[in-house]
Amino acid sequence: MSQSGSGSFAGSAASAISSVKNTVKSAVTVGESELQRWRRTFDTNAKTVHNGERYLDRDQFVNAIAPTGDLTRIGRAQFAILFRVADSSRRGLVSWDDFVVFETLLKRPDADYWIAFQYFDVDRSGTIDFNEFKNVFMANVEFNSIPFDFDCDWVKLYLGKKNGTHVLGYTEFTQLMKGFQGERLRQAFKLLDKDQDGYIRPEQFKQIILEIAGHKLSDAVIERLPTLTTISPGGRISYSEVVAFHNVIREMDMVERVIREATAKSKDGRIDQSDFLDYSAANSRYSLFTPMEASIIFHFAGRGNPNARLALIDFGQLLDPRWRAPRVEVEANAPANTTMSFLHEVAHSIYNFGLGGLAGAFGATIVYPIDLVKTRMQNQRSTVVGQLLYKNSLDCVQKVFRNEGILGFYRGLGPQLIGVAPEKAIKLTVNDLIRSRAKDPETGRISVLWELIAGGTAGGCQVIFTNPLEIVKIRLQVQGEAAKAEGAVPRGAVHIVRSLGLFGLYKGASACLLRDIPFSAIYFPAYWHLKTDVFHEGYHGKQLSFLETLSAAAIAGMPAAYFTTPADVVKTRLQVEARKGQTMYKGMADAFAKIYQEEGFRALFKGGPARILRSSPQFGFTLLTYEYLHKFLPYPGGEQPKAVETLLTSRPEDMSKIRARNALKILLDVHGDFGRRAAGFSSPLASSVPSSIPA
């Protein structure tokens, strides 16, 4: 690298790009934004200065390229083995040019295999011969590891006889790497099976798996590896079981996919071995897993009970190497924890109540003009001569605007906002509370019956606030047409409350209950199922967009609003102060009967379309606001609960760091000791190719 001009970012970047073009033989595009990001990463970590230039030593290089998440089975120091690939000049330091070349390599779609190839290609010849492959392997394994016979027929098939002329190019090398684990497994089993009876002891099985795939397993699974002996009688482990376990590990991504999709489509969110095999067979061209492999999966996920029906979270310890056992509270602290838990629940309910009130007020304001039109259409009596003021909802809108102005559409909004906050707050809070209590803690699911109970109870509880609000609102809403027809003077909300009294405010409560309980029982289950089953919230960690959430909330309100319209019509008739010549109703049953007799069945669905137009967007904006308030105004001091579906997903990382991790995994698939023997880097390497390869 040229010493002059090194202080210029543009000159250094141009030099780096030129170096990349000469080094990387694939069509990889590097943008200015990426160069700037790489430069920030380099400058942040490069603390070593030599001849006025900044470099990354091995530890600094690891900090720059290693993922920041929990690596569990992969030691952070093991990322240092990638240092030799980046240090192309063998100076023991990585320059800015070297770093850009390495980051550009990571942009390749096959970066993991490409970097592994470069790690084994010690002499940079573009090919790997027998000695290179053997020396790199032997330099990275501990002396007490299970030995590998390089003079076996399998190696000769790829590299010919020892000291032969056959060398591996890149694509041939990738195939060798893919099959290498299987050959190591076969040799290890044969070596440890001293009696040649086809069985090994549990501790020997554990040793094989730790060397071959220990970095892919959680601590819990590693501790329980010897329990594989319980699958079949005899107390020992057969070669078939070892191969089956290894196949499960190799196909772990496919195992997770089948489990996720099968549990998502299961009615109770759980599956057994038969469900797993059936779903796998139905969704693949060929059989993916054998019965033995399925038994192994359910053995480790089911904690020794292979016949159990398991939820997605049960498979966490097998699927996720980062898995940790849930913390168990100390019994001595149980009373204090109980008290704190109770206070926490009360505080959390108050928090939900407050957000529900804000969300309800916003939703009500958005759709209030539609609600006013709906109320006037429902109160219109077709049997009274001269009382048919509006031909349809559009005619009603035109006449309200012409006779009462734009403010006429918001007549009665004050009491609505005063009452709608606690109304919507208690509905949302009660529904959330019951759903959380009835939810399966492992699957995160709730039965349809409890969904209906939660929604219906929430709708019933809200009537405490809804009925007084509704009766005052409705009488204010119809005053405009009454004043126009009779020359009456509009009265305010206070006058209406005084004239009705406490008991009068709950007139029509039975009809209100008949409307709100079914409405909420239909609405909330429909909303949640639209989110999960139609828009696939939580599936593969998916979060719904603004439009998807609004659509789910709005669509759920359509059937709920229309099917409860008859109860809403009866409630409106009971709560409106009847004028001279209009039919009087004794109660809910009497109102149903008289409306049907005098006006026909269609009268029970008057204002139905307007009710859909009002209720659907109102609840859409209310639920949307409620969820976004939870997101942007989180509960103070409280950890946001994670969805079950996202517990197994990885932390978001930069793609280059993901590919660096995957490249390391390719090397660890050769042997789990790769990188563990790494010591401090000594003086700069000599230009000659060493006979022993440092890790």
C-alpha angles and dihedrals in degrees: 000000000000114000095206117078092017092129092065113090092201093051092045092047091050090050090049093051090050090050091049092052091053095044107037113064096193131087100258122158119213116195128204092248090056092049090052092049091049089048091054091049092048095047092047093055105027104097099149115096122194123171090345093307126113119232140177117239119203098276092044090049090053090052090052099050108024119098114253095222128095106293096185105172094025112074113223090228090060089073085073090081087073087060091081090057092051094044094072094161092054092229094131090246134083116228127202090261091050091049093052091049091051093047089049089052088054089059090066113104087228094044094130095059094036093056091045088053091052090048091057094039093082098168093046090234095137091245136076122222131193096269094049092051093047096043095050091048095047092046091059104046129081120249092245095052121117104275123241121217107226090183091068125121091247093063091044090056089061102032104021122232120337112287089011125142098248111113130178124245121204099273093045089049092055091056092048090052092050093054098037095087092054092053092047089050091051094047093046093051092047091050095049095042092085094168092049089225096127096256137099133189122262094250090053091051089051091051092053094049094046091055095044105036111357091126090061097057134075121238090252094057092044091053090051098045093106090058088075084090089073093067092075131021122260104064093251136091125244128217089248090058092048091051091045091052091048091050090053090054093046092050095041093126090055091044089055093047093052092046094048094049096041094050091045091056096041114103094229097032092248135105137190131206093277092052090049094051093042093051092044092051094045094051103043135063093232134022108281103188134033122225089253091054091049090050090053092050093051093041093061096035093046094048093240097324103104093175096059123114104240135200125220092261091057090065092054096098090054099040101041122055088197092061116134127188113254113263115257115218117236110254092224090064094048098105093048091045091051092053093046090046091054093048090046091053092049091049091046091051090052089050092051090045092055094048091045090055093051092047092048094050091051093048093047094051092051095057103027096111090056089050091054092052090047092052094049092048092051093049094051111112114212092191096063115084112237093011096099095102099159129044094199142334093283091051088050091053092051095048094046090052093045097045103032106020129226092309089060089073089062098048107140095016092126096064088039092059092043091053103031094065096064091034096058092034094057092043094052094040096049092046092050092045096052093042091052091051094047096043120110103246093217103041097031088224133127128205120251090244092057090044089057092045092049093049095042093048091049090051092048094049093052092061088079086071100022101062099055089042093049097048093050092043094048094050090050091048095054095044091085094062092040092053090049094049101040105021090243123161113246113242127211131244093261091057091050093050092049093048093049099043125200097302092042090058088066096050108134092019092137090057089045090055090046088055103039100043095055091039094058093038088058098036105052098046090045090050095051094044092049089053096048105029102033104027094027099226111192093013106135086351094301118168118201120246124235092262094046093051092047091047093051092049094045097045092049089056095058101073091033092055098043100045091051095048095102091058090047091052092051091046091051093050092048095048099044116089104246116233128217113297095018124120116264120220125212096199146322098297091045091050092051092049097046095045090051094046097044103034106018134239094298090063089068088065096047110139091016095132091045089049090054091047089051104037097039098056092034093059090037092059092037095054092040091052091045093054095043091048088055089051099046098031102041121189106278112256093356126121112234110242116246120231113247090237092060099045092092098045123105125250112263110266137175109273092238090057091048090053091046088054091048091049089054090049090056089056092044088054086064090055134337091229094068107127096008093100092054111129130178114308109250128206118326114296121258117251092243119091109259121232091220117049116222116223 
